[in-house]
Amino acid sequence: MTENNSTSTQLAPIPVMTGSLDSYISAVNQIAVLSKKEERELGKKVFHDNDLEAAHRLVTSHLRFVVFIARSYAGYGLPVGDLIQEGNIGLMKAVKRFDPSHKVRLVSFAVHWI
């Protein structure tokens, strides 16, 4: 496979918290949200085939939800950046355990892990 054809298999970079929290949140908000159909197809690939690329897409497309949940816990004494990092770990666990045959969106399932 040539370099020009390999772009379809390259994973989108996950925003990393190296700069300010605002720049991370801005980067996360620019990631496209998956449709219900795309989410279901990717969920099947992760669940049945352990497809890491599909898991990566599911995680990155739901990072904005983690930020939303983390902000709702901002007044409890922990820095929002720490809450986001813990939420991201929970999201990864949720993606690993998500069963798309239950006809529930990943967001609904993941909220308990975030």
C-alpha positions in Angstrom: 0.0 0.0 0.0 1.4 3.4 -0.9 1.5 6.4 1.4 -1.2 8.2 -0.6 -3.7 5.3 -0.1 -2.9 4.8 3.6 -4.8 7.9 4.7 -8.0 6.0 5.1 -6.5 3.8 7.8 -4.8 6.6 9.7 -6.4 7.5 13.0 -7.3 11.0 13.8 -5.1 12.4 16.6 -6.6 12.5 20.0 -6.3 16.0 21.6 -3.8 15.9 24.4 -3.8 18.2 27.4 -0.4 19.8 26.9 -1.5 23.4 26.6 -4.4 25.1 28.3 -7.6 23.5 29.2 -9.4 25.9 26.9 -7.4 24.8 23.9 -8.1 21.1 24.6 -11.8 21.8 24.9 -11.7 23.8 21.7 -10.0 20.9 19.9 -12.5 18.3 21.3 -15.4 20.4 20.1 -14.1 20.4 16.6 -14.3 16.5 16.3 -17.3 15.4 14.4 -20.2 13.6 16.2 -21.0 10.2 14.8 -24.5 9.4 13.4 -26.5 6.6 15.1 -25.7 4.3 12.2 -21.9 5.0 12.3 -21.8 4.5 16.0 -23.7 1.2 15.7 -21.3 -0.1 13.0 -18.2 0.9 14.9 -19.6 -0.6 18.1 -20.1 -3.9 16.3 -16.5 -3.9 15.1 -15.2 -3.2 18.6 -17.5 -5.7 20.2 -17.1 -8.6 17.8 -13.6 -8.0 16.3 -11.8 -5.9 19.0 -11.1 -3.4 16.2 -8.9 -0.7 17.7 -9.5 1.8 14.9 -13.2 1.6 15.6 -12.7 2.0 19.3 -10.5 5.0 18.6 -13.2 6.7 16.5 -15.8 6.0 19.2 -13.7 7.5 21.9 -12.6 10.6 20.0 -16.2 11.3 18.8 -17.5 11.3 22.4 -14.8 13.3 24.1 -17.0 16.4 24.1 -19.5 14.5 26.2 -16.8 13.8 28.8 -16.1 17.6 28.9 -19.8 18.2 29.4 -20.0 15.8 32.3 -16.8 16.9 33.9 -17.9 20.5 33.9 -21.0 19.5 35.8 -18.8 18.3 38.7 -16.6 21.4 38.7 -17.7 22.7 42.0 -16.7 19.7 44.1 -13.1 20.6 44.7 -11.3 18.8 41.9 -9.7 20.6 38.9 -11.8 20.3 35.7 -8.7 19.0 33.9 -8.4 16.1 36.3 -12.1 15.3 36.0 -11.8 15.3 32.2 -8.9 12.9 32.4 -10.7 10.5 34.7 -13.8 10.8 32.5 -11.7 9.9 29.4 -10.6 6.7 31.2 -14.2 5.9 32.0 -15.1 6.5 28.3 -12.5 4.1 27.2 -13.8 1.4 29.6 -17.3 2.0 28.4 -16.3 1.7 24.7 -14.6 -1.6 25.6 -17.8 -2.9 27.3 -20.4 -1.4 25.0 -22.7 -3.9 23.3 -24.4 -2.3 20.3 -27.0 -5.1 20.1 -28.8 -3.6 23.1 -30.0 -0.7 20.9 -28.7 2.0 23.3 -26.5 4.9 22.2 -23.0 4.8 23.5 -23.6 8.1 25.4 -26.4 6.6 27.4 -24.2 3.6 28.3 -21.0 5.6 28.9 -22.5 8.1 31.4 -22.2 5.5 34.1 -18.5 5.0 33.4 -17.6 8.6 33.0 
